[in-house]
Amino acid sequence: MTHSAVTDPPLMIRSADNSLIKADDKTLLTALETKGIGSYSFILTGEGLVKTKYRQQAVSLMGVDDRYPRTVKIDSIVFAGTFATDTLSGTTALNVGAAIATEMQLGAGFVEAVEVIVPRRIGLINPLVPAGAFKSLQGQVASVFASGLQPEDNSIILSIDSLRKLLDYSDHEAEAVAIQLRTGSDAEQIALRLKETLGDSYQVLDLAGQHPEITHLIAMEKWMSYLILLFILVLATFNIVSSLSMLLIEKKEDIYTLHSMGATSQTISRIFRIEGLLVSMTGAAIGILIGIGLCVLQQQYGLITLQMGLGSVAYPVRMDAADLVVIFLTIFTLSYLAAYYPVHYFINRRLKNS
């Protein structure tokens, strides 16, 4: 999710039912004047085909307005040409993802015309004229960008007006509004204000909400990792049980001595249970501190990286206090059970038979 911040805005507004929104809606425009919002851009997406004289390739299309470069840090990932949403030499400016540029052998200033073709969305189609089932526009490559993420690098960004015309949408229709915040603004607070202003007709999405499938996968990965480590920990508790049992056998004479001096079975049991817990919790504390240290190092220096398309990003980590509490309680519970049962069984049985 960290890398997606380059191409995804901090907040995004969509309709509650994921239908199109109206860019001239008064409620929406009022919400976009909320204090803390630095810039916003209307977005429209579609699917189509990009074609040159020798090649063609399916592509995702995204239409944006001229505020998009101020809303999303698109300029930081453009490595050829200049990002543009206006026209070039009388044709539509096309900003091409790196994967499409490589496949189609396109580059900034590509002299040949690039054609973008989409299925006709509305209207009757004459089966005798198959070409009438499609609409197209001519464009010229203005820039090439590389986000390192496959969906973005397989897309073409053009002006929202051109895409509206190509897809037969009206002048004010859009799919979403990307929102960039002013420096120091709190995304959660602004999201709450937007929800209050917009009501139930719209939804306000943060970075996690814009990618629910990734958020769900990360949650699943976390709990699966927890269950695997829990299984390993359960196996490790048998080592604690065996070590404590050996200690009880070794200290058998000392136990009898303490008992003859007046120590009750409960007191003796408490001594060995505390000793077992001390061993376990010392190891747990050392392990948690090492884990926190590794997380801090990963956050600061990105020691572990992931290959993402044409580039690599640091593996994202975040420490959550609730997770640390769950880990601590899990270790404490297993350690207590591992110390309680062998001590309880050994002390009660030996002292009753003595």
N, C-alpha and C positions, 0 to 999 in steps of 0.2 A: 504493500500500500504506500510505502514511502516514495517509490519511484513514480507512481501514478500522479503524485502531486505536481509534476512538471506539466502534464497534459490535462489534468483534471482540476477544476476550480475547487476552492475550499467548500463552497456551497452551490447547490443547483436547485432550481425550482422547476417542477413538473406539475401537470394536472394530476388530480387525485386518481383518475382512472386511466392515466397514461395516454390520454388523447391529446390532440393538438391544442395549443393555447393561442390566445389572441395578443399580439404584441401591443395593441392599443387599448387593452383592458384597463380601465381606470383604477380598479383595485390593485392590479398588479403593478402599475406604474407608481401608485402611492407607496406600495411596499418597497419598491426599489429605491425610494428616497430615504429609507431608514438610515439613521446615523451609523457610521462605521463601514458602510459599503463604499468601496473605492471605485469600482467599475463593474459593468455587467454587459453581457453580450447574448443576443438571441441566437439559438442554434436550431438547425433542421438537418435531419439525416435521411439517407436513402441508400439503396443498392443499385448498382449498374455495371456497365462494362466500359473499360477504357480501351481505345483502339487506335493504333497507328497504321502506317502503310503495310508493315510486315508482321505486327504482333497484336494480340488482344488479351485482355485479362479481366476477370471479375474483380470488382473493387467496391469498397464502402465509400459513400459520399457524405461529406459533412459541409453544410452551408453555414457560414458565419457572417456577422456584420463587421464593420470597420473598427469596432471597439474590441474585437477578439484579441489582438496582440497585447492590449493593455489589461485584459482580463485573465488570460492564460499566458504563461511564459513560453510562448511558442518560439520566439526569436532565439531562445537559449538552445534549441535543438535543431535549428536550421543550419545546415553546413554548406549549402550551395545556393546562391541567389539571394533574393530578398522576399520575405513573405509579403503577399499582396492579396487584396480582395477586390481590387478594381479591375479594369480591363487593360490588356496589353495589346497594342497594335490593332485595336478594334475587336479583339477576341477576349474570352473569359480567362482570367488569371487562374492557373491551377497550381496548388501547392501539393506536391506529391510525396507520399511516404517512401522511405528508403527501400522497402521490400518491392514495392511497385516499380520504383525507378530502376532497380536492379533487373527485375524480370523483363521490363519493357525497354530497357536501355535508354532511359530518359535522363535528361539533365537540365539544369537551369539554362534558359536561352535555347532550348531545343528548337531548331528552325522549322521542322515539319509540324503540320497541324496535328493536334491530339483531339480525338473525338470521344466524347462521353455519351454513352447510349443507355437509355432506361426504357423499360416497358411502359407503354401508354397507360396511365392510371385511370382515366375516365374517357368516355366516348365510345362510339361503336367502332368495331374493327371489321374491315372487309377481308374475308378469307382469301379472296382472289388477289389481294395486294398485301402480302405478308409484311412488307416493310412498313406499312401503315400502323402496325402494332407497336412501333417503337418511336421514341422521340430522341433527338440528339442535339448537342451543341459542340461548337468548335472552341478549343482552348489552346493556351500556350503555357508551358511550364515556367512559373515564376520562381519557384524555390523547391528544394528537396530537404526534407527533415527526417531525423532519426530519433525516435523516442526510446528505442530499445524494447518496445512492447509490440507484439505481433499485430493486434487489432489496429493500432494507430499507424503502424508502418505499412499496412495494407490498405490505406485509405487515401483519398484525395480531398483536400479542403479547398472550397471555392466560395464565392460570395453567396449569401443566402438568397439574394434576389434572383440570381441565375438559377439556383436550385429550385426555388419556388416556381419559376417559369417552366423549368424542365419537368417538374413533377405535377404541374397544373394545380398549384396551391395559390390561394389569394395573397395579396400583398402583405397582410399582417399575421399570417399563420406561422407558427413556430412550434418546435417540439419541446424546448426547454430554455431556461435562462441560466447561463453560467455567471456566477458572482465571485468577484475578487474583493477581499476585505482591505481596509486601510491598515497600515502598520500598527500593531498593538491592539487591534480589535479582537474581541473574544467571539469565536465562531459559534459557540453554544448559545451565548446571549443573543446574538443577532438572529440566529435560527429561531429562537423562541419568539422574538419580536415579529419576525416575518410570519410565523405561524399564526400569531394573534391577529395580524392585519389581514392575511389572506383567507383565513377560515378553513373550512373543510374542502373547498374546491381545489386546493393545491396541496402539494407535498413539498417539504423542504428537506433536501438530502445533503448530508455531509459526505466526506470521502468514503466512509464505510457504507453508507446508504446507497451511494452511486454504484457500488460493486458488491451487492449482497451475496452473490455466489462465492466471491473470494473470502468475504467475512465468514460465511458458513464453513468453508473449507478450513480456514485458519482455526475456528472454534473446534471443529472435528479433529484436526491435527493435534490441538492442545490436549483434548480429553483422551485421545488414543495414546498419546505419549504418556499421559498420567497413568492410564490403566496398565501400560507396559511396564512402567517404572514401579507401579504398585505391585505387580506380579513379581518383579525382581526383588522388591523389598520383602514380600512375604517369604520368598525363598531364603532371603538373608536372615530373617528372624529365627529360622531353625538353627543358624549358627550361634545366635544369641542364646537360644534355649540350651544347646549342647555345651556352650562355654560356661553358662551359669550352673548347669547340672554338674559339670566337672569341678567347679569351684565349691559347690555344696558338698560333694563327696570328699574333696580335699580338706575342707574345714569341718568335717563331721565331728572330730574330737572337740574343736572349739565351740561348736554348737552345744554339745553336751555340757561343756564347762559353763557356758553362759546360762544354760537352763538350770543347772544345779546351783548357780549363784542367785537365782531368783528371777531371771529374765523369762517373760512369758513367751509363748509360741508366736503371739502377734508381734511382739517387739523384735524377735529374731527374724521373722518373716519380713518385717518392714526394713530391717538393715539390708538384707540381700536384695529386696525389690528396689530400694533406692540405689544400691550399687549397680544393679542391672540397668536402671534408667539412666544413671550418670554416664555409663559407658555408651549407651545408645544415643542420648541427647548430645553428648560431646561430639560424637561423629556427625549427628544431624546438623549441629551448629557450624562445624567446620565445612560440611558440604554446602550448606546454604550460603555461607560467606564466600566460598569459592564460586558458587553459581552467580551470586550478585556481582562479584568482581569480573567474571567472564562477560556478563551482560553489559556492564559498564564499558569494558574494553571494546566489545562489539559495537555499542552505540557510538563510541568516540572514534574508533579507528577502522571499523568494518573489516575485521580480520577474515570473516567468512563471507564469500560472495556467491551470488547466483547468476548464472548465465541467462540473460533476458534478450532474446532476439539478437541484434547486432552488438549489444553491449552487455555489461554485467553490473549488478547493483549489490550493495551490502545487504546481507540477510537481515531483515527487519526484526528487532527484538524490543520488547517493552516489559518492564517489571510492574507487576500488579500486586499491591499489598494483600488483596484477598487470596491470590494464588499462593503467596508465601505462608499465609495463615493456614490454608488447606493442607499444604505440604507439611507444615510443622505439626498440625493436629493428627495427620495420618501417621507420621513417624512416631509421635507420642503414644497414640492408641496401640499400634502394633508393638511398640517397645514395652508398654505396660502389660499387655497380654502375654508377651514372651517372658516377662519377668515374674508375673503373678502365678501362673499355673505351675511351673516346675518348683518354685519356692513353696507354694502352698501345699503341693502334694508331698514334697520331700520333708518339710518341717513337721507337718501334722502327722505323717506316717511314722517318722523316726522317733519323734518325741512321745507319741502315744505308745509305741512299742518298747520304749526305754524304761 
